[in-house]
């Protein structure tokens, strides 16, 4: 499903994430809305709910032409997140988006959503354990090494503690 002319776009909306997802699904357009299943107590009973993790965002995998027509086709107040300097729509590389989606499938104790304003660290790849293959930035939260997969200007997910022996440094491309 990895198509070189397709990109992950970040659509911004207000309280319409579920409806937009349903419409995109009907149109057979690959998308991702970050939900997590949680158990909450309501009126003394435990209830399973699907909770939105990052409100306001719908990630859409499509080509540039279709991405532009979607804002007219979907009769919702939806726009794309833009690069601050170029005002072009933000696009996310497929590998980075797949890593982000994968980490969000884990319980909150193992992968936490963290603020986007983290200071950049070394780019690393996890080589052992349940997160093997994930690439991101090495950071410290509460004194522990963690790997963050960051969607620039959108959100970031951090793993639980990762031992140094489970990591390898990725050399920066020239």
C-alpha positions in Angstrom: 0.0 0.0 0.0 3.1 2.2 0.0 2.6 4.5 -3.0 5.3 7.1 -3.8 2.7 9.6 -5.0 0.7 9.3 -1.8 1.4 11.1 1.4 -0.1 11.3 4.9 -1.8 14.7 5.3 -2.8 16.2 8.6 -6.4 17.5 8.4 -7.5 19.9 11.2 -11.1 20.0 12.3 -13.2 20.7 15.4 -15.2 17.9 16.9 -15.8 16.2 13.5 -13.1 13.6 13.7 -15.5 10.6 13.8 -17.8 11.9 11.1 -14.9 12.7 8.8 -13.4 9.2 9.4 -16.7 7.6 8.5 -17.0 9.6 5.3 -13.4 8.8 4.3 -14.0 5.1 5.0 -17.1 5.2 2.7 -14.9 6.8 0.0 -12.2 4.0 0.6 -9.6 6.6 1.5 -7.0 5.3 4.0 -7.1 7.4 7.1 -6.2 7.4 10.8 -7.9 9.0 13.7 -6.1 8.4 17.0 -8.6 6.6 19.3 -7.8 4.3 22.3 -10.1 1.8 24.0 -10.5 2.7 27.7 -12.5 1.4 30.6 -14.3 4.1 32.6 -16.7 3.9 35.5 -20.2 5.3 34.9 -22.9 5.1 37.5 -21.0 2.4 39.4 -20.5 0.2 36.3 -17.4 -0.3 34.2 -18.0 0.7 30.6 -15.7 0.2 27.6 -15.3 3.4 25.5 -13.4 4.5 22.5 -11.7 7.8 23.4 -10.1 10.3 21.1 -6.4 10.6 22.0 -5.5 13.7 19.9 -8.5 15.9 19.3 -8.8 18.0 16.1 -6.7 15.8 13.8 -7.5 13.4 11.0 -4.6 11.8 9.2 -5.4 11.1 5.5 -3.3 9.0 3.1 -3.8 10.2 -0.4 -2.3 11.9 -3.4 -2.0 15.7 -3.6 -4.9 16.2 -6.1 -7.3 14.2 -4.1 -6.2 15.9 -0.8 -7.3 19.2 -2.2 -10.7 18.0 -3.5 -11.5 16.4 -0.1 -11.9 19.8 1.6 -14.8 20.5 -0.9 -16.2 17.0 -1.0 -16.5 16.7 2.8 -19.0 19.3 3.8 -17.2 19.9 7.1 -15.0 22.6 8.4 -11.8 20.9 7.6 -8.4 22.3 6.5 -4.9 21.0 6.3 -2.1 21.8 8.7 0.4 24.0 6.8 4.2 24.3 7.0 4.9 27.6 8.8 7.5 28.9 6.2 6.1 27.6 2.9 2.3 27.3 3.7 2.3 23.9 1.9 0.3 21.2 3.5 2.3 19.2 6.1 3.0 15.7 4.9 4.3 12.8 7.0 6.5 10.1 5.7 4.8 6.7 5.6 7.4 4.9 7.9 7.0 7.7 10.5 3.2 7.5 10.4 3.2 3.7 10.6 5.5 3.9 13.7 3.2 6.5 15.2 0.1 4.4 14.6 1.8 1.3 15.9 2.8 3.0 19.2 -0.7 4.2 19.8 -2.0 0.6 19.7 -0.2 0.0 23.1 -1.8 0.8 26.5 -1.0 4.2 27.9 1.4 2.7 30.4 3.7 1.6 27.6 3.4 4.5 25.1 2.5 8.0 26.3 1.4 10.9 24.2 3.8 13.7 25.0 3.9 17.4 24.2 5.3 18.4 20.8 7.8 21.0 22.1 10.5 18.5 23.1 14.1 19.4 22.5 15.5 17.3 19.7 17.8 14.4 20.6 19.7 11.7 18.8 17.8 9.8 16.1 17.6 6.2 17.2 16.2 2.8 16.2 15.0 0.3 18.8 16.6 -3.1 18.0 15.2 -5.3 20.7 12.0 -5.9 22.6 8.3 -5.2 21.7 9.2 -1.9 20.0 11.9 -3.3 17.7 12.1 -1.4 14.4 10.6 1.8 15.7 12.7 4.9 14.8 12.5 8.2 16.6 14.3 10.6 18.9 16.0 9.6 22.2 14.7 11.8 25.0 14.5 11.6 28.8 11.2 11.9 30.7 11.3 11.6 34.5 15.0 10.5 34.2 14.3 7.5 31.9 15.4 7.0 28.3 12.4 6.8 26.0 12.0 7.0 22.2 9.7 9.5 20.7 8.0 9.3 17.3 7.1 12.9 16.5 4.7 14.2 13.8 6.2 17.6 13.4 4.0 20.4 14.7 1.2 17.9 15.5 1.9 15.3 18.2 4.4 12.9 19.6 4.2 9.5 21.3 6.9 8.3 23.7 7.6 4.7 24.6 8.1 3.4 28.1 11.7 3.1 29.4 14.0 1.7 26.8 17.4 0.2 28.0 20.4 1.7 26.1 21.4 -1.8 24.9 18.1 -1.9 23.0 19.0 1.1 20.9 21.3 1.9 18.0 22.1 5.4 16.8 21.0 6.3 13.2 23.5 8.4 11.4 22.0 11.7 10.2 21.7 11.9 6.4 24.0 14.4 4.7 
